[in-house]
Amino acid sequence: MTEAANITREFVHYRQLERRLWLIRWRNAGEESFEEDEVLDEMDRTWFQLSEREQAILRAEGPRCWPVGS
């Protein structure tokens, strides 16, 4: 089986949340917002549904939620 075949729906959802958080932070120029807090709460709930292997993958890659300059 390939790596991709072992990825769960929760892992995909977590990645979507990361992207949504990135966009929220970009739109708000890094300022905190209610929308950001909601996404972070959902990310926390989703994190605990991930397998240990999936959590390890995410930890190794580091955060993807902060916009960087071009």
Summary of the structure (lengths in Angstrom):
residues: 70
radius of gyration: 13.1
end to end distance: 37.1
largest distance: 42.3
contacts: 151
relative contact order: 0.19
helix: 66%
strand: 0%
